[in-house]
Amino acid sequence: TTTAATGKTDYNDEYAESHALYTQALNVRMKLLPQHHPDVLATKFSLAELLDLLGDETSANRFRQEILDVYQVEERDGDGVEEKEQ
């Protein structure tokens, strides 16, 4: 939406709506699909990016870690990633 006073776009309403829609989509997908389904993971990724944009880095990182856990990947120091030991 654009505010009349400044003429600038205020994205807060759109971000709030996006958050609600992504959350609903994730809930539905998690009920219908296996937890490792690509659509579930893609929705978690999109929600993480939105949460990061909104300044909720803790929640964003929680979703990112869930995605990494599916692929059994953990972060390591440096530029690469390392597989978790099974």
C-alpha positions in Angstrom: 0.0 0.0 0.0 1.1 3.6 -0.6 0.7 6.2 2.2 -0.9 9.4 1.1 1.3 11.6 3.3 4.6 10.4 2.0 3.8 8.7 -1.3 6.1 5.8 -0.2 5.1 2.2 -0.2 4.4 0.7 3.2 5.0 -3.0 3.0 4.1 -3.9 6.6 0.6 -4.9 5.7 1.8 -7.0 2.7 4.5 -8.7 4.8 2.0 -9.5 7.6 -0.4 -11.0 5.0 2.5 -12.9 3.4 3.5 -14.3 6.8 -0.1 -15.5 7.4 -0.4 -17.1 4.0 3.0 -18.8 4.1 2.1 -20.1 7.6 -1.2 -21.4 6.4 0.4 -23.0 3.3 3.0 -24.7 5.5 0.4 -26.0 7.9 -1.7 -27.5 5.1 1.4 -29.0 3.3 2.7 -30.5 6.5 -0.7 -32.2 7.0 -0.9 -33.6 3.5 2.7 -34.3 2.5 5.6 -36.1 4.1 7.8 -33.7 6.1 10.7 -34.1 3.6 8.6 -33.3 0.5 10.2 -30.6 -1.7 7.0 -28.4 -1.4 7.2 -28.5 2.4 10.9 -27.6 2.3 10.3 -24.8 -0.3 7.6 -23.3 1.9 9.9 -23.4 5.0 12.6 -21.7 2.9 10.3 -19.0 1.7 9.0 -18.4 5.3 12.5 -18.3 6.6 13.4 -15.6 4.0 10.3 -13.6 4.9 11.0 -13.9 8.7 14.6 -12.7 8.1 13.3 -9.7 6.2 11.0 -8.9 9.1 13.9 -9.0 11.5 13.0 -12.3 13.2 16.4 -14.0 12.6 15.9 -16.6 15.3 12.7 -18.0 13.7 14.3 -17.8 10.3 17.3 -19.7 11.4 15.1 -22.4 13.0 13.4 -23.0 9.7 16.7 -23.0 7.9 18.1 -25.6 10.3 15.1 -27.8 9.8 15.8 -27.8 6.1 19.5 -28.6 6.6 18.6 -31.4 9.0 16.5 -33.1 6.3 19.6 -33.2 4.1 21.8 -34.1 7.1 24.0 -31.1 6.6 25.6 -29.0 9.3 27.5 -25.8 9.1 31.2 -25.7 9.7 33.8 -23.0 9.9 34.9 -21.8 6.5 33.2 -21.8 3.2 31.9 -25.3 3.0 29.4 -27.6 4.6 29.9 -31.0 6.1 27.6 -34.0 6.3 26.4 -35.0 9.7 27.7 -38.4 10.9 25.1 -41.1 11.1 
